[in-house]
């Protein structure tokens, strides 16, 4: 009897320090707070979501010594395989869905590049295995269908990345400042929305060539796979709403 009463109070949110279902609560993707702008219906996804994920890339930089083309052929194989290599990275960050089909991503990446790497000299590029980290951000647009699926597309020209550790940072004495990078277009990310809207998944559905351009002049075509899991940060959503009002 006592246990049944405890469970009932817990569900009602009447025990201090427990989940407060009695307080206003609900997944932001189902809420449209405030008056809605005129125009077509707004995408049904809104809020601040934290995410973690992994990725790996096949990079095809070509070569400047000897001169060989970069990029991939029609079968998605490096045109000049001798200089191709792979790296992988894990990410953590925040994805904000504004509720109007636009949003922003901010995150941190930790990457490793393992053997074999291009080289040895005089082949260019030529470098040893390494590790490093960076901070990145970009804007995106998104759509949601009626079946619990969502798709996000990076806004071209919005990607910015700054390396804070590793060979592209000032930890390398050859650099007077941390290198930066841009990506022409991260391929679309698609996934599922949980029934309560608190969890999202995301991944690329096809291998697509993207190009990363570094501030030191390196321009490297690559093909990456990425996967993400997102969880709704209700407090983060409230803080974001307050910031938008100021």
Backbone as CSV, one residue per row, in Angstrom:
resi,resn,N_x,N_y,N_z,CA_x,CA_y,CA_z,C_x,C_y,C_z
1,UNK,0.825,-1.194,0.000,0.000,0.000,0.000,0.869,1.258,0.000
2,UNK,1.883,1.271,0.897,2.773,2.415,0.964,3.531,2.602,-0.347
3,UNK,3.964,1.472,-0.969,4.688,1.560,-2.231,3.783,2.108,-3.333
4,UNK,2.526,1.685,-3.360,1.584,2.177,-4.362,1.355,3.668,-4.210
5,UNK,1.265,4.156,-2.952,1.077,5.573,-2.715,2.291,6.362,-3.178
6,UNK,3.502,5.829,-2.923,4.720,6.497,-3.348,4.753,6.645,-4.859
7,UNK,4.382,5.594,-5.584,4.377,5.646,-7.040,3.383,6.678,-7.542
8,UNK,2.209,6.732,-6.917,1.185,7.688,-7.324,1.667,9.118,-7.124
9,UNK,2.312,9.395,-5.996,2.831,10.734,-5.738,3.942,11.095,-6.698
10,UNK,4.780,10.123,-7.036,5.872,10.354,-7.966,5.342,10.763,-9.328
11,UNK,4.358,10.014,-9.837,3.780,10.314,-11.140,3.111,11.670,-11.140
12,UNK,2.492,12.038,-10.015,1.804,13.318,-9.918,2.766,14.481,-9.769
13,UNK,4.050,14.200,-9.539,5.036,15.257,-9.388,4.932,15.962,-8.059
14,UNK,4.473,15.277,-7.014,4.241,15.904,-5.724,5.368,15.680,-4.749
15,UNK,6.371,14.879,-5.094,7.505,14.651,-4.207,8.640,15.561,-4.629
16,UNK,9.110,16.469,-3.746,10.192,17.385,-4.123,11.408,16.628,-4.642
17,UNK,12.020,17.184,-5.691,13.230,16.580,-6.222,12.987,15.479,-7.228
18,UNK,11.712,15.157,-7.521,11.412,14.127,-8.506,10.919,14.783,-9.781
19,UNK,10.677,13.975,-10.825,10.230,14.526,-12.095,8.887,15.210,-11.934
20,UNK,8.800,16.457,-12.393,7.628,17.287,-12.105,6.681,17.292,-13.291
21,UNK,5.960,16.200,-13.470,4.994,16.145,-14.556,3.842,17.112,-14.317
22,UNK,3.675,17.547,-13.050,2.604,18.479,-12.760,2.938,19.878,-13.260
23,UNK,4.240,20.162,-13.532,4.640,21.451,-14.041,4.438,21.483,-15.555
24,UNK,4.355,22.699,-16.130,4.222,22.784,-17.591,5.373,22.056,-18.260
25,UNK,5.044,21.148,-19.123,6.081,20.317,-19.747,5.576,19.832,-21.086
26,UNK,6.493,19.631,-21.994,6.101,19.095,-23.289,7.230,19.228,-24.273
27,UNK,7.302,18.356,-25.222,8.383,18.427,-26.210,8.266,19.679,-27.058
28,UNK,9.337,20.489,-27.145,9.257,21.730,-27.920,8.861,21.528,-29.371
29,UNK,9.170,20.363,-29.940,8.823,20.158,-31.358,7.332,20.068,-31.563
30,UNK,6.555,19.837,-30.466,5.099,19.824,-30.593,4.486,21.155,-30.181
31,UNK,5.312,22.071,-29.694,4.812,23.346,-29.241,5.162,24.435,-30.238
32,UNK,4.284,25.392,-30.388,4.533,26.560,-31.220,4.240,27.779,-30.358
33,UNK,5.129,28.127,-29.392,4.845,29.222,-28.469,4.755,30.557,-29.201
34,UNK,3.777,31.363,-28.776,3.635,32.691,-29.337,2.940,32.671,-30.682
35,UNK,2.603,33.853,-31.189,1.945,33.930,-32.503,2.861,33.445,-33.600
36,UNK,2.291,32.770,-34.582,3.066,32.223,-35.687,3.078,33.198,-36.856
37,UNK,4.195,33.300,-37.566,4.271,34.213,-38.709,3.357,33.752,-39.831
38,UNK,2.902,34.687,-40.670,2.057,34.287,-41.797,2.856,33.485,-42.799
39,UNK,2.151,32.733,-43.617,2.827,31.939,-44.640,2.497,30.480,-44.485
40,UNK,3.299,29.608,-45.104,3.036,28.167,-45.059,3.220,27.620,-43.658
41,UNK,2.636,26.446,-43.359,2.796,25.842,-42.041,4.261,25.685,-41.675
42,UNK,4.569,25.889,-40.378,5.945,25.800,-39.909,6.316,24.353,-39.616
43,UNK,7.599,23.998,-39.823,8.035,22.630,-39.530,7.792,22.283,-38.072
44,UNK,7.331,21.044,-37.802,6.985,20.641,-36.449,8.176,20.174,-35.650
45,UNK,9.213,20.981,-35.533,10.381,20.622,-34.753,10.988,21.909,-34.246
46,UNK,11.076,22.021,-32.908,11.555,23.253,-32.310,12.217,22.943,-30.978
47,UNK,13.336,23.584,-30.696,13.981,23.383,-29.414,15.484,23.287,-29.515
48,UNK,16.105,23.047,-28.374,17.552,22.917,-28.263,17.877,21.458,-27.960
49,UNK,18.667,20.840,-28.801,19.008,19.427,-28.653,20.524,19.270,-28.517
50,UNK,20.954,18.542,-27.502,22.350,18.164,-27.390,22.609,16.919,-28.213
51,UNK,23.818,16.791,-28.738,24.102,15.622,-29.567,25.526,15.128,-29.356
52,UNK,25.710,13.853,-29.610,27.024,13.241,-29.770,26.971,12.405,-31.037
53,UNK,28.139,12.093,-31.583,28.146,11.287,-32.792,29.555,10.974,-33.246
54,UNK,29.628,10.171,-34.282,30.915,9.792,-34.856,30.877,9.982,-36.361
55,UNK,32.060,10.039,-36.943,32.176,10.191,-38.394,33.539,9.692,-38.832
56,UNK,33.636,9.379,-40.102,34.918,9.014,-40.709,34.887,9.487,-42.156
57,UNK,36.073,9.858,-42.664,36.149,10.416,-44.008,37.254,9.736,-44.818
58,UNK,36.966,9.507,-46.092,37.968,9.105,-47.074,38.362,10.368,-47.826
59,UNK,39.641,10.740,-47.735,40.108,12.010,-48.280,40.944,11.745,-49.526
60,UNK,40.706,12.546,-50.571,41.414,12.371,-51.854,42.053,13.690,-52.254
61,UNK,43.212,14.031,-51.647,43.810,15.351,-51.885,44.578,15.493,-53.187
62,UNK,44.802,14.383,-53.905,45.649,14.484,-55.087,47.086,14.745,-54.682
63,UNK,47.863,15.408,-55.543,49.261,15.684,-55.230,49.757,16.855,-56.067
64,UNK,50.625,17.662,-55.452,51.276,18.740,-56.200,52.697,18.368,-56.596
65,UNK,53.197,17.232,-56.080,54.528,16.736,-56.460,54.565,15.218,-56.267
66,UNK,54.317,14.412,-57.319,54.039,14.847,-58.695,52.642,15.443,-58.813
67,UNK,52.393,16.193,-59.878,51.088,16.813,-60.068,50.073,15.750,-60.466
68,UNK,49.132,15.509,-59.578,48.067,14.533,-59.801,46.746,15.122,-59.332
69,UNK,45.648,14.794,-60.025,44.359,15.419,-59.686,43.807,14.927,-58.349
70,UNK,43.071,15.802,-57.683,42.355,15.438,-56.470,40.951,14.977,-56.826
71,UNK,40.242,14.469,-55.835,38.843,14.114,-56.033,38.611,12.649,-56.321
72,UNK,37.369,12.352,-56.743,36.898,10.982,-56.911,36.373,10.771,-58.325
73,UNK,36.448,9.512,-58.790,35.876,9.190,-60.090,34.395,8.848,-59.934
74,UNK,33.780,8.421,-61.028,32.353,8.132,-60.991,31.968,6.973,-60.106
75,UNK,32.942,6.133,-59.751,32.687,5.003,-58.857,33.036,5.338,-57.410
76,UNK,33.251,6.638,-57.140,33.562,7.137,-55.791,34.882,6.582,-55.268
77,UNK,35.843,6.402,-56.156,37.191,5.992,-55.794,38.146,7.159,-56.038
78,UNK,39.165,7.342,-55.170,40.108,8.445,-55.381,40.769,8.359,-56.757
79,UNK,40.837,9.483,-57.463,41.460,9.513,-58.781,42.945,9.200,-58.654
80,UNK,43.554,9.687,-57.582,44.974,9.413,-57.330,45.072,8.715,-55.969
81,UNK,44.943,7.400,-55.916,44.865,6.674,-54.647,46.133,6.729,-53.804
82,UNK,47.292,7.018,-54.414,48.546,7.010,-53.666,48.534,7.995,-52.501
83,UNK,47.883,9.136,-52.664,47.872,10.143,-51.605,46.598,10.106,-50.759
84,UNK,45.682,9.216,-51.054,44.433,9.183,-50.291,44.674,8.629,-48.893
85,UNK,43.821,9.025,-47.962,43.931,8.569,-46.577,42.564,8.712,-45.917
86,UNK,42.450,8.246,-44.682,41.183,8.356,-43.949,41.432,8.915,-42.561
87,UNK,40.422,9.549,-42.027,40.456,9.969,-40.625,39.077,9.793,-40.024
88,UNK,39.006,9.844,-38.713,37.731,9.684,-38.015,37.660,10.709,-36.893
89,UNK,36.442,11.014,-36.479,36.289,11.993,-35.406,34.973,11.773,-34.666
90,UNK,34.976,12.199,-33.398,33.777,12.191,-32.571,33.386,13.638,-32.297
91,UNK,32.089,13.884,-32.189,31.612,15.247,-31.986,30.634,15.310,-30.821
92,UNK,30.557,16.491,-30.230,29.564,16.791,-29.205,29.150,18.240,-29.398
93,UNK,27.852,18.525,-29.250,27.442,19.897,-29.455,25.967,20.131,-29.241
94,UNK,25.498,21.258,-29.760,24.118,21.700,-29.625,23.556,21.991,-31.012
95,UNK,22.367,21.464,-31.294,21.641,21.806,-32.528,20.345,22.490,-32.107
96,UNK,20.141,23.715,-32.579,18.962,24.497,-32.233,18.021,24.555,-33.428
97,UNK,16.801,24.077,-33.232,15.732,24.171,-34.229,14.868,25.378,-33.851
98,UNK,14.847,26.406,-34.698,14.116,27.623,-34.353,12.601,27.471,-34.488
99,UNK,12.152,26.428,-35.183,10.721,26.242,-35.362,10.191,26.809,-36.660
100,UNK,11.038,27.530,-37.404,10.615,28.131,-38.666,11.329,27.515,-39.862
101,UNK,11.962,26.345,-39.637,12.683,25.696,-40.726,14.134,26.091,-40.819
102,UNK,14.629,26.861,-39.843,16.032,27.246,-39.814,16.631,26.881,-38.463
103,UNK,17.957,26.819,-38.401,18.598,26.499,-37.136,20.089,26.710,-37.206
104,UNK,20.766,26.395,-36.095,22.209,26.581,-36.002,22.818,25.432,-35.215
105,UNK,24.040,25.057,-35.580,24.782,24.002,-34.899,26.081,24.587,-34.361
106,UNK,26.420,24.242,-33.119,27.710,24.566,-32.530,28.253,23.308,-31.877
107,UNK,29.540,22.998,-32.112,30.060,21.765,-31.558,31.567,21.729,-31.460
108,UNK,32.055,20.632,-30.902,33.476,20.351,-30.753,33.767,18.992,-31.370
109,UNK,34.893,18.893,-32.055,35.283,17.662,-32.724,36.656,17.224,-32.236
110,UNK,36.821,15.921,-32.014,38.120,15.334,-31.682,38.414,14.285,-32.746
111,UNK,39.544,14.454,-33.461,39.823,13.630,-34.635,41.164,12.919,-34.516
112,UNK,41.261,11.794,-35.207,42.534,11.097,-35.346,42.720,10.724,-36.810
113,UNK,43.966,10.794,-37.256,44.361,10.339,-38.591,45.419,9.259,-38.398
114,UNK,45.126,8.058,-38.843,46.011,6.917,-38.575,46.759,6.509,-39.848
115,UNK,47.751,5.640,-39.670,48.479,5.113,-40.824,47.559,4.239,-41.672
116,UNK,47.782,4.210,-43.003,48.825,4.930,-43.733,48.395,6.355,-44.078
117,UNK,49.348,7.267,-44.043,49.127,8.653,-44.440,49.977,8.955,-45.669
118,UNK,49.676,10.033,-46.406,50.449,10.349,-47.611,51.934,10.555,-47.303
119,UNK,52.781,10.142,-48.204,54.221,10.305,-48.034,54.925,9.041,-48.485
120,UNK,56.247,8.991,-48.281,57.074,10.055,-47.681,57.429,11.129,-48.698
121,UNK,58.136,12.211,-48.244,58.589,13.235,-49.190,59.443,12.578,-50.275
122,UNK,59.432,13.123,-51.484,58.928,14.449,-51.866,57.445,14.502,-52.225
123,UNK,56.695,13.419,-51.976,55.264,13.458,-52.268,54.605,14.567,-51.447
124,UNK,53.738,15.338,-52.082,52.995,16.406,-51.411,51.518,16.213,-51.705
125,UNK,50.660,16.054,-50.654,50.993,16.221,-49.240,51.742,15.023,-48.659
126,UNK,52.408,15.272,-47.526,53.129,14.230,-46.802,53.106,14.591,-45.326
127,UNK,52.563,13.719,-44.493,52.478,14.020,-43.065,52.314,12.723,-42.276
128,UNK,52.686,12.723,-40.995,52.578,11.529,-40.158,51.182,11.412,-39.540
129,UNK,50.864,10.281,-38.915,49.609,10.156,-38.176,49.530,11.243,-37.102
130,UNK,48.314,11.618,-36.730,48.166,12.710,-35.762,46.782,12.681,-35.128
131,UNK,46.603,13.556,-34.139,45.314,13.769,-33.490,45.128,15.263,-33.295
132,UNK,43.902,15.690,-33.111,43.636,17.109,-32.903,42.177,17.347,-32.580
133,UNK,41.864,18.584,-32.220,40.486,18.940,-31.905,40.162,20.309,-32.487
134,UNK,38.883,20.575,-32.626,38.439,21.828,-33.228,37.058,22.199,-32.734
135,UNK,36.701,23.464,-32.915,35.360,23.963,-32.647,34.732,24.356,-33.982
136,UNK,33.447,24.040,-34.163,32.810,24.317,-35.449,31.393,24.840,-35.255
137,UNK,30.886,25.489,-36.280,29.503,25.964,-36.269,29.020,26.128,-37.703
138,UNK,27.711,26.049,-37.888,27.106,26.319,-39.193,25.606,26.477,-39.031
139,UNK,24.985,27.063,-40.036,23.536,27.217,-40.075,22.926,26.131,-40.952
140,UNK,21.659,25.856,-40.739,20.994,24.829,-41.542,19.524,25.160,-41.718
141,UNK,18.932,24.541,-42.730,17.483,24.546,-42.908,16.997,23.115,-42.730
142,UNK,15.706,22.950,-42.419,15.209,21.602,-42.178,13.735,21.477,-42.536
143,UNK,13.345,20.240,-42.782,11.952,19.904,-43.051,11.565,18.708,-42.196
144,UNK,10.273,18.606,-41.911,9.718,17.483,-41.154,8.507,16.973,-41.913
145,UNK,8.431,15.647,-42.127,7.263,15.106,-42.808,6.248,14.584,-41.791
146,UNK,5.170,14.037,-42.276,4.115,13.572,-41.389,4.341,12.189,-40.827
147,UNK,5.496,11.591,-41.110,5.781,10.230,-40.663,6.861,10.160,-39.596
148,UNK,7.177,11.301,-38.979,8.186,11.309,-37.935,9.604,11.315,-38.448
149,UNK,9.813,11.833,-39.669,11.150,11.936,-40.249,11.541,13.402,-40.388
150,UNK,12.818,13.675,-40.291,13.309,15.034,-40.492,14.576,15.005,-41.337
151,UNK,14.825,16.096,-42.050,16.021,16.224,-42.872,16.572,17.636,-42.718
152,UNK,17.886,17.747,-42.484,18.541,19.050,-42.336,19.595,19.215,-43.430
153,UNK,19.693,20.432,-43.954,20.663,20.752,-45.003,21.464,21.973,-44.593
154,UNK,22.792,21.867,-44.651,23.655,22.984,-44.281,23.448,24.159,-45.228
155,UNK,23.426,25.371,-44.673,23.368,26.575,-45.500,24.750,26.799,-46.108
156,UNK,24.871,26.815,-47.440,26.187,26.986,-48.079,26.884,28.254,-47.599
157,UNK,28.168,28.133,-47.337,28.958,29.282,-46.920,28.908,29.594,-45.435
158,UNK,28.150,28.807,-44.651,27.990,29.122,-43.225,28.928,28.333,-42.317
159,UNK,29.616,27.317,-42.862,30.436,26.455,-42.005,31.751,27.137,-41.647
160,UNK,32.077,27.087,-40.360,33.325,27.653,-39.868,33.915,26.717,-38.827
161,UNK,35.223,26.444,-38.925,35.895,25.539,-37.998,37.255,26.124,-37.617
162,UNK,37.578,26.039,-36.328,38.874,26.515,-35.839,39.555,25.392,-35.081
163,UNK,40.783,25.080,-35.454,41.535,24.002,-34.819,42.235,24.532,-33.571
164,UNK,42.051,23.836,-32.459,42.585,24.320,-31.182,43.686,23.433,-30.619
165,UNK,43.799,22.203,-31.089,44.923,21.335,-30.732,45.347,20.560,-31.977
166,UNK,46.553,19.993,-31.935,47.022,19.185,-33.052,47.881,19.964,-34.032
167,UNK,48.241,19.340,-35.156,49.192,19.943,-36.097,48.678,21.184,-36.814
168,UNK,47.381,21.429,-36.824,46.853,22.636,-37.458,46.616,23.762,-36.445
169,UNK,47.051,23.555,-35.210,46.922,24.574,-34.176,48.294,25.171,-33.868
170,UNK,48.320,26.097,-32.925,49.591,26.706,-32.538,50.445,25.760,-31.706
171,UNK,49.934,24.575,-31.381,50.801,23.567,-30.768,51.907,23.146,-31.741
172,UNK,51.649,23.345,-33.022,52.661,23.128,-34.054,53.430,24.439,-34.234
173,UNK,54.725,24.436,-33.980,55.521,25.662,-34.018,55.530,26.313,-35.394
174,UNK,55.130,25.588,-36.425,55.084,26.165,-37.771,53.905,27.112,-37.947
175,UNK,52.937,27.078,-37.013,51.745,27.920,-37.118,51.851,29.115,-36.176
176,UNK,51.631,30.305,-36.689,51.589,31.500,-35.848,50.199,31.732,-35.268
177,UNK,49.202,31.050,-35.812,47.829,31.118,-35.290,47.136,29.807,-35.619
178,UNK,46.033,29.549,-34.940,45.271,28.334,-35.216,44.681,28.396,-36.622
179,UNK,44.857,27.339,-37.385,44.262,27.293,-38.711,42.740,27.178,-38.608
180,UNK,42.075,27.590,-39.660,40.622,27.479,-39.757,40.269,26.694,-41.018
181,UNK,38.996,26.336,-41.138,38.547,25.586,-42.314,37.091,25.907,-42.617
182,UNK,36.729,25.716,-43.867,35.341,25.808,-44.293,35.005,24.549,-45.094
183,UNK,33.727,24.223,-45.178,33.239,23.104,-45.994,32.184,23.652,-46.937
184,UNK,32.272,23.276,-48.205,31.337,23.830,-49.184,29.903,23.429,-48.881
185,UNK,29.682,22.154,-48.555,28.317,21.693,-48.270,28.365,20.330,-47.593
186,UNK,28.047,20.286,-46.309,27.880,18.993,-45.643,26.625,18.339,-46.227
187,UNK,26.699,17.091,-46.660,25.518,16.444,-47.241,24.336,16.429,-46.267
188,UNK,23.110,16.359,-46.788,21.933,16.355,-45.917,21.987,15.256,-44.863
189,UNK,21.455,15.583,-43.696,21.374,14.641,-42.577,19.905,14.321,-42.361
190,UNK,19.563,13.038,-42.349,18.166,12.627,-42.188,18.040,11.652,-41.037
191,UNK,16.863,11.645,-40.418,16.673,10.731,-39.299,15.233,10.658,-38.837
192,UNK,15.067,10.105,-37.636,13.752,9.838,-37.072,13.525,10.679,-35.814
193,UNK,12.260,10.982,-35.545,11.838,11.688,-34.342,11.100,10.699,-33.448
194,UNK,11.492,10.603,-32.180,10.810,9.691,-31.264,9.371,10.148,-31.043
195,UNK,8.539,9.267,-30.528,7.123,9.573,-30.357,6.893,10.777,-29.455
196,UNK,7.751,10.948,-28.435,7.573,12.088,-27.542,8.400,13.297,-27.966
197,UNK,9.149,13.174,-29.056,9.917,14.294,-29.565,11.169,14.616,-28.782
198,UNK,11.506,13.788,-27.814,12.663,14.077,-26.974,13.980,13.564,-27.556
199,UNK,13.910,12.651,-28.513,15.115,12.040,-29.075,15.038,12.039,-30.601
200,UNK,16.158,12.374,-31.225,16.257,12.354,-32.674,17.468,11.510,-33.065
201,UNK,17.398,10.917,-34.238,18.580,10.286,-34.830,18.883,10.989,-36.144
202,UNK,20.118,10.850,-36.609,20.471,11.466,-37.873,21.668,10.782,-38.510
203,UNK,21.672,10.714,-39.836,22.789,10.118,-40.573,22.673,10.512,-42.043
204,UNK,23.794,10.410,-42.751,23.755,10.568,-44.204,23.165,9.303,-44.816
205,UNK,22.387,9.477,-45.878,21.761,8.340,-46.546,22.476,7.940,-47.834
206,UNK,23.502,8.689,-48.214,24.248,8.368,-49.436,25.644,8.965,-49.342
207,UNK,26.642,8.337,-49.984,27.994,8.914,-50.010,28.060,10.065,-51.009
208,UNK,28.393,11.255,-50.523,28.418,12.456,-51.354,29.741,13.179,-51.126
209,UNK,30.347,13.656,-52.193,31.629,14.359,-52.089,31.406,15.760,-51.524
210,UNK,32.199,16.108,-50.525,32.247,17.460,-49.990,33.702,17.923,-50.060
211,UNK,33.929,19.227,-49.999,35.283,19.756,-50.080,35.579,20.623,-48.868
212,UNK,36.654,20.288,-48.152,37.081,21.089,-47.010,38.281,21.924,-47.436
213,UNK,38.237,23.221,-47.135,39.286,24.167,-47.511,39.911,24.747,-46.248
214,UNK,41.213,24.590,-46.107,41.921,25.051,-44.914,42.564,26.411,-45.167
215,UNK,42.793,27.143,-44.080,43.346,28.491,-44.201,44.790,28.496,-44.686
216,UNK,45.476,27.348,-44.619,46.851,27.302,-45.129,46.913,27.018,-46.628
217,UNK,45.746,26.868,-47.274,45.700,26.643,-48.718,45.343,25.242,-49.136
218,UNK,45.322,24.277,-48.216,44.922,22.913,-48.572,43.444,22.876,-48.960
219,UNK,43.145,22.215,-50.066,41.764,22.032,-50.527,41.587,20.550,-50.810
220,UNK,40.799,19.865,-49.966,40.737,18.409,-50.030,39.306,17.905,-50.212
221,UNK,39.011,17.301,-51.356,37.730,16.598,-51.504,37.707,15.368,-50.588
222,UNK,36.531,15.044,-50.072,36.401,13.884,-49.195,34.975,13.372,-49.216
223,UNK,34.828,12.117,-48.803,33.502,11.507,-48.629,33.432,11.029,-47.190
224,UNK,32.406,11.454,-46.469,32.291,11.134,-45.042,30.972,10.437,-44.734
225,UNK,31.000,9.568,-43.735,29.749,9.118,-43.133,29.662,9.731,-41.742
226,UNK,28.460,10.137,-41.356,28.230,10.747,-40.050,26.960,10.159,-39.442
227,UNK,26.955,9.962,-38.140,25.746,9.545,-37.435,25.645,10.347,-36.144
228,UNK,24.416,10.679,-35.760,24.181,11.516,-34.593,22.983,11.003,-33.799
229,UNK,23.027,11.211,-32.488,21.876,11.020,-31.608,21.663,12.329,-30.856
230,UNK,20.425,12.811,-30.839,20.089,14.089,-30.223,19.103,13.870,-29.077
231,UNK,19.311,14.594,-27.989,18.358,14.567,-26.881,17.902,15.986,-26.593
232,UNK,16.617,16.131,-26.298,16.052,17.440,-26.029,16.566,17.989,-24.701
233,UNK,17.034,19.233,-24.730,17.493,19.914,-23.517,16.457,20.969,-23.175
234,UNK,15.510,20.602,-22.337,14.385,21.502,-22.050,14.858,22.802,-21.431
235,UNK,15.805,22.736,-20.477,16.331,23.954,-19.877,17.046,24.805,-20.912
236,UNK,17.752,24.134,-21.826,18.440,24.857,-22.890,17.463,25.589,-23.792
237,UNK,16.302,24.991,-24.040,15.286,25.617,-24.871,14.747,26.868,-24.201
238,UNK,14.479,26.772,-22.879,13.969,27.924,-22.151,14.982,29.064,-22.151
239,UNK,16.260,28.739,-21.932,17.298,29.762,-21.932,17.412,30.414,-23.308
240,UNK,17.293,29.591,-24.373,17.376,30.130,-25.724,16.215,31.083,-25.988
241,UNK,15.017,30.729,-25.543,13.852,31.596,-25.723,14.057,32.924,-25.005
242,UNK,14.631,32.881,-23.811,14.865,34.111,-23.060,15.892,34.989,-23.769
243,UNK,16.930,34.372,-24.333,17.943,35.127,-25.057,17.350,35.794,-26.303
244,UNK,16.421,35.094,-26.965,15.795,35.651,-28.162,14.934,36.842,-27.830
245,UNK,14.410,36.911,-26.587,13.518,37.990,-26.193,14.268,39.240,-25.767
246,UNK,15.578,39.113,-25.517,16.377,40.268,-25.049,17.121,40.925,-26.201
